[in-house]
Amino acid sequence: MNILMVLTSHDQLGDTGEKTGFWLEEFAAPYYAFKDGGASLTLASPKGGQPPLDPKSDSEDAQTEDTQRFKADEDTQKALANTVKLSTVNSDDFDAVFYPGGHGPMWDLTNDEDSVALIEAFWKSDKPVAAVCHAPSVLLNAKDEHGHPLVKGRKVSGFTNSEEEAVGLTNVVPHLLEDALKEKGGDYHKGEDWAPFAVSDHRLITGQNPASSKPVAEALMAQLKIG
């Protein structure tokens, strides 16, 4: 099985002067779940090369077994430093796509034409589309095969308004993901703040927060019958 993982290239947290990017756990946990399950992985980002890491996700209190494994894994570090340009990717080459979160995707991937077209191509080919935490933002501008918003009438999850408030970024992010998914007609579901929570609606798989990364990956693997 070939799985595409799409990461952000955006590193500015609004106009705060602080850095953002992808969230390390949300990359590492799915990456190793897929790898250990025998999948072949390709990493992509809008600009190609090294995607920016949210420095907060590299702090001591954000470490997990998977992030520590990544720090000792030179091969994966090299793969991450050399992501392919998203514009060169063809959905026909893959069985599924997974988007790790972090705040970065809200700024670039949400409106990225290559990303939107890629998601729509996966969907129309009956292939799973998965995203976690802030990354379900990438679904907001995608349409299904009938021209309706992809999330309309479908079960979805993503970073909650209360979780955004807890990290103090309610007035910094370009939109509140919970509200935006609902506005597009998504059947939004959530669990307790910071607890693992993932939902599947046929081929659409989404998770609420960093702790939901592995459950989303496992749900995707179950659909692909790997692992």
N, C-alpha and C positions, 0 to 999 in steps of 0.2 A: 504494500500500500504506500502511496506517495501522498504526503501531507504538506501543504503549504502553510507557513506561519508568516503573517504580515505584521511588521512592527512599525511604529511611528518614526518619523524623522524630525519631529518638532520638539524643541528643547526650551522654549520660553513659557513661563507660567503667567500668561496674560501680560499685564504691565507692572507686575510686582518686582521685576528684576531678578526673580528667583528662577532656578532651572527646573525643568520637568523632563518627561520622556516616557519610556516604558517602565513598568514596574517589574523588578527582577523576579519575584516569586511567580508572577503571572506568565513569565516566559519559561523559567526553569522547571516548574512543576509539570506543565504540559509537555515540554520538550523531552524530559526524561521518561515520562509516562509513554509517550509515543515511541521513543527510541527503544525503551526496554520491551515494548510490545512488538518490535520488529519492523516498524514503519521506516520508510525513507523520508528524510526531511529536507525541505528547501526553505531558506529564510529570505524574505524580501522586505523592502521598505521603499517609500517614494523616492528618496535620493540615492538609495544604494549605500554600500559601505557600512560603517559603524553607526547603528542607531543610538540616540542619546539615552542614557540610563538616568532615571529619576534618582537623585542622590539620596532622597529619604528612604528609598527601597533598598539601599545598600547600608543602612544604619544597623547597628548591632541588634536592636530590638526587632528588626524586620527579617532576620535570618531564619532560614529553615534548613532541613536536611538537603533539599534540592538546591538552594542557593549556595550552600557550602560545597556541594558536589560540583556546581558550576565553577566556583572559584578555584577548584583543583583540577579542572578539566580544560587543558590547553587546546584540545581539538575543537571543543564547542566554542570556546572564546574566539578562536580563529574564524570559525564559521560565522559567528555573530558579527565579527569585525568586517566581514565581506559579504553582507547581504546583497542580493541582486536587485537591480532597479525594478520597481513594481511594473513599470511600463513595458518591460520585456517578458513578463510572465503570461503564460497561456493556460487557462483553466483546464484545457484538454489533457494537460500533462499530470493532473493531480486528481486524487479521489475525494479530497476534502480540504477546507481552508479553516484556519484558526487564527483569531486576532487576540493577542495579549493586550491588556489594558495599561493603566497609567494614564495620567491626564493628557499626555501628548496627542493621542488619536482624536480627541475632541476638536483640536484645532486643524490638523491636517487631513487625516483619513476620512473624517466625516464628509468632507466636500471634495475629496480627491476623485477625479473622474475615472482614473484607472481602477481605483479600488471599488467604486460603485459598479462599474462595468464588470469587474471580476466577480463580485458577489452575485450580480444578476446572472452571469454566465454559469456559475456553479449551481445556482438555484434552478435555472431552466434545464440544466443537465441532470437534475435529480440527485445532486451531491450535497452532503452536509455542509452547513455554514455554522461556525461556532465563534463566540466572542465572550469575554469575561470582564467584569468590573466596569470601567469606563469605555471599553471597546465596543459594546453594543451600540455606541454612538455611530459607528460606521454603517449601521443598518438604516439610519434615518432617511437617507436619500435614495435608497435602493427600492426598486419596484419588483413585484412578482410577475409571473407570466401573463397576468391579466391587466398589468399597468397600474395596479394598486400598490400603496406602500407595502413593502415586504412584511413589516411587522403587524399590519392591520389584521385584527381578529386572531392573531396568533399569540400564544403564551410567550412572554419575554421577561427577562430580569435584567438588572444592571445596578450600578451604584445608586443607593437611595438618597433622597433629599436629606434625610437625617444624618447619614454618613458624611455627606458633603459638608453639612453644617458643622459636624464634629471636627473636621479637619480645617475648618475656617475658610473655605474657598467658595462659599455660596455666591458671593458677589464678584468672584474672579473668573470662574468658568464661563465659557460662551453660552452655555445652557445647562439647566439641571436635567440630568439624563432621565430620571424617573418621570418628570413632567413631559419631556420631549417624546419619550416612547409612548406615553399615553396620548399625547396630542396627535401622533401619527396613527392612532387607533390600536396600539398594542394592548394586549391583555396582560397588563403588568402584574407580576407577582414578586414578593419579597419575603425573606425570613427575618430573623433578628439581626440587628446591626452587627457586622463583623463575623457572623457565623457563616459556615459554608451553606450555600443555597444555589441550586442549579435547576433549570427547567428545560424540558425538551418539548417541542411541538413539531412532530415529524422530523424534518431534516434541520430545523432551526434549534440551536442549543445555546443557551445563554446562562451566565452566572453573575452573582450580585457583587462580589468583592474579591480581594486577593485570596482569601481562604477558599473561595469557590473554584479556583483555577483547576485543581486536580479533578474534582467532581465533573466539571465540564469536559475535561479531557477524557475521562473515563466514559462519559456518556457518548462522546464522539467515537471512541474506540469500540464501544458496544455496537454502534450503528454500522461500523466498518467491519465488525467481527474480527478484531485483532486483539492481541494481548492475552 
